[in-house]
């Protein structure tokens, strides 16, 4: 029998919404009561890379990537359809949807609109690993899709920034055209830090411990102990992110609300559309989850780095980029539970159908 799609949720994980809510409240409280904390945290940066946030992301991603069964990735060579669907969702539909929503909700707020578009262009290579794990997705496929998105970001991010922010925006309103110069080298550095380091550490950990203790010990004894570490890293990252903009959230709630409208719409619409397409194409539950969360998530660290580097730390573009993950985290956590519910109802009482089978089979 195939495992339930809820297998990613242990007793601690099932309280994740509560822990995340507490982390959000703590972060906002720290940022509002101690406004200087954002100055201190921003000073701990190398270029546009925040060291406190980098620590959180690496802390969060390493346990997940150490669980990936890299020796099985070769079996995904035949999954051309999965990779093709993911590429279309991530690099054609996703950016166009966020661009459209940004103009729909923020036509009168150009700086916020540009920041939102930058978020939409940055495909996720970090937190998606957590959402995929919790919802019971395919860890190996997710690792490959994250790697593919990383390469695509290096090749396409600067080009898509020009296409959407400079070219398409000028067709809608000539006065709104901006030139956003993003060096592929800068994107590559971001990818190297936020994916390369934890990926390399995960591969080395699995290779060394498999050779010393064997696969059964690794998968049944060692890997399960890594789960709490990933969640602690996630909660730490949330506290840091919310504390950076805690004062803004309290003092400019209507601006934050306006920025949140296209973001919430994007995350929900992109997930629902991706899940529906993947279900119609008869992907298994695990692969459906991986495709859907990869398409619905974004690389906020890259978007923030670009917004800060091009427009400045106090700009509206930077604020919109920072609000991105503040909205993404609670919405994507909610979608984890939506995914599990859909898996039980569409794939048959928590038993995901294998690819090529309908849920009725």
Helices and strands as residue ranges (DSSP letters): G 5-8, G 13-15, H 16-33, H 36-43, E 45-46, E 49-50, H 51-67, G 70-78, H 80-88, I 89-93, H 94-106, H 110-121, H 128-135, H 139-161, I 162-168, H 169-172, G 174-176, H 184-191, I 192-196, H 197-213, H 215-217, I 218-222, H 223-244, H 246-251, H 253-280, H 285-296, H 300-311, H 316-346
